[in-house]
Amino acid sequence: MKKLLVKPLSENTRGLTHMAIAEKGSSVIYLHGVSKKGENQWYESKGMFTEKTAHNYYYAGRYTVVFAQGMSKSTTTDWC
């Protein structure tokens, strides 16, 4: 697995707690959330972002860009 940069998110209505991207190179954007039942949920964007774009979104905390590209359950888990 690639080394990931992990960032906590501010409180939001979607229950998402963290986002992550690959430290180097192109990357999907990973999201972690907690369901209303308290279960961990792991997602990733369906689209790939260039390193520059992924880092810009990551540092700005713009996790909502994942919704525009679509997202799916991720097999990359336990990173936060």
Secondary structure, 3 states (H helix, E strand, C coil): CCCEEEEECCCCCCCEEEEEEECCCCECCEEEEECCCCCEEEEEECCCECHHHHHHHHHHCCCCHHHHHCEEECCCCCCC
